[in-house]
Amino acid sequence: MAYEFKCVHEKDTAPQLDKGSDAWFQQARKISKERLPDWVRVAQLYQSAVDKDHWKAMHNLAELYLRGKGVPKDTNKAIDLYQKMIELNVPLGYYDMSVMVQRGAGVVQSDKDAMLFLLKAADLGSPHAQTRIGYIYIHDKREYSVGVGYLKCAAMQDFADANYKLGTYYEILDVNYPVAMHYYQRAAALGESKGAMEIEDVFREGLFEYKMDVSLAEDYRNVYRKLKSDPDARFPNLAKDHPLPPHPVQGYHADKDINWKPTGRADDY
């Protein structure tokens, strides 16, 4: 893993999706979210999209084969779909295969090969892979700058888990509370309920020297509840609707002047 990482985004490397097949994919996703989904129909729609090289449908259909929903449970068919994604040079395909190789599910278990698939996925822009590798660098290898680089690359792709993990890094390891809160807020806006819960706790309990603010805590409690009841909910205007106050000592960023304020630019944090 000793190599120079360059931030690449999945949208710039993943194959374009056929519009007709994407309609089938979207219909399948809609049915899958119904109270009593017709999983057979979902699988059929995904297969139609797969036949047109729709890589997102390949990923979702593989999940159905792994769980036995709408199709017979068949790990080998899931592996075949991941392999097809790799043949199309899909970042997510390399990530999916890394998971299977790590577990030894349907393939020979190999930590080395799993890491090679993971690195390839990250190089091609997979936010899942970048988040996983970032976590490894921070918590296993203690190479913080490299790990944060991976996480920020994934976070810039609006990947909720990467934003949440950046929040935990800045809270616990960097002790930069306002930056941690920024990433928890971003995580919540992107659908990670734990991000909203972290902010609620801070202002309900007055943690990290922040003043207690019951009203703000309740705002984020409501966001948490909405996300728990509907994981697909998103809050793109969360920062504007429920802004966070500056930290009483660190301001909006512990590494910047106390009077610095975020400008809304992508490189603020």
KACOR-V518267 format. One record per run of one state. SS is the DSSP state (H for helix, E for strand, C for the rest). FROM is the first residue (numbers start at 1). TO is the last residue. Records with the same first field share a line. If there is no record, write none. Layout:
# KACOR-V518267
SS->FROM-TO ; FROM-TO
This chain:
# KACOR-V518267
C->1-9 ; 13-18 ; 33-38 ; 51-54 ; 68-74 ; 88-90 ; 104-110 ; 124-126 ; 140-143 ; 156-159 ; 174-176 ; 190-192 ; 206-206 ; 210-213 ; 230-237 ; 242-246 ; 248-250 ; 252-269
H->10-12 ; 19-32 ; 39-50 ; 55-67 ; 75-87 ; 91-103 ; 111-123 ; 127-139 ; 144-155 ; 160-173 ; 177-189 ; 193-205 ; 207-209 ; 214-229 ; 238-241
E->247-247 ; 251-251
